[in-house]
Amino acid sequence: MKTELIDTDPAPTQVVSIVTGNNADLISEVARLYIPDGARVADVTWGKGAFWRKVDTAKFTVQGSDVAPHIGGHGDIVLADFRELPYADESFDVVVLDPPYVHNPGKHMTDARYNNAETTKGMSHNDIRNLYRDGMREAMRVLRPGGRIFVKGKDEIESGKQQWSQTELLLDAVSLGLYGKDSFVLVPTSRTAMGRWTKQLHARKVHSFLWVFEKPTKTDRRVFQVVDEDGYVVARQARRPKHKALGGWVWV
Ligand SMILES: C[S@@+](CC[C@H](N)C(=O)[O-])C[C@H]1O[C@@H](n2cnc3c(N)ncnc32)[C@H](O)[C@@H]1O
């Protein structure tokens, strides 16, 4: 029998799912695999544009936008809410979404830089989940079929309870009709601020994540997660009926 040797150690040129460093290191790795040369990219939460500090943007074009008036509307950065972008349908290959992910953040350490408290004032974790969902829906509109959305986020604790943003995002993306193509974990090299818990109830969250979702080329089909008769969560596929007057979705 012929034995085949499989090398499980990736060559240094391969992109791997865990990145150690900062957001710029993360995006440069993700870009190597998922931003083709000549692509049109929309970064719809521009902030400081820190994502693009380590990539060769000569290979593709990046159009930034942000809702904060001190960021959007200056230079090439468009002033826009990512839930209602001023772009044509199917006009981009990649959309990058990095909203503030901390619920009700109050005086957060990144306020001055990112305007987080201003844009998420009074928002609960669920409100932020809906913000992401609305952003992904609009991203789908401006993406060409086969295009990708990079969604950055972090799990969080709200009122002492775990909120699994990474899982919720996948469920929401899939229910919108997106495909979960890949997922990255960023482990920062900088020290993570430690709060003043007197009794630790959960592991301190150090890592963040980035999803790569893909808009399918067949847009008339969508997968929904539903609870079946036995109480199990199952994926069911639905399609838009051909007859427009029927509307809605039909299980297939
Ligand atoms: C975490 S920061 C993004 C940082 C950015 N990726 C960078 O590299 O610098 C979040 C940004 O989202 C923006 N933002 C929040 N809500 C928004 C919305 N509804 N539409 C567009 N931008 C929004 C904020 O103004 C802020 O600049």
The ligand as a Gaussian input file, in Angstrom:
#p B3LYP/6-31G(d) Opt

LIG

0 1
 C      -14.548000      50.442000      15.998000
 S      -14.577000      51.919000      15.030000
 C      -13.929000      51.438000      13.475000
 C      -12.421000      51.503000      13.439000
 C      -11.855000      51.315000      12.049000
 N      -12.065000      49.967000      11.559000
 C      -10.365000      51.668000      11.983000
 O       -9.594000      50.876000      11.433000
 O       -9.945000      52.726000      12.440000
 C      -16.304000      52.094000      14.695000
 C      -16.642000      53.237000      13.734000
 O      -17.994000      53.038000      13.292000
 C      -18.599000      54.294000      13.137000
 N      -20.061000      54.085000      13.162000
 C      -20.849000      53.778000      14.203000
 N      -22.134000      53.637000      13.830000
 C      -22.153000      53.835000      12.481000
 C      -23.179000      53.826000      11.495000
 N      -24.460000      53.562000      11.826000
 N      -22.838000      54.079000      10.208000
 C      -21.542000      54.333000       9.859000
 N      -20.519000      54.367000      10.752000
 C      -20.824000      54.117000      12.048000
 C      -18.067000      55.124000      14.284000
 O      -18.183000      56.509000      14.028000
 C      -16.616000      54.631000      14.354000
 O      -15.743000      55.449000      13.602000

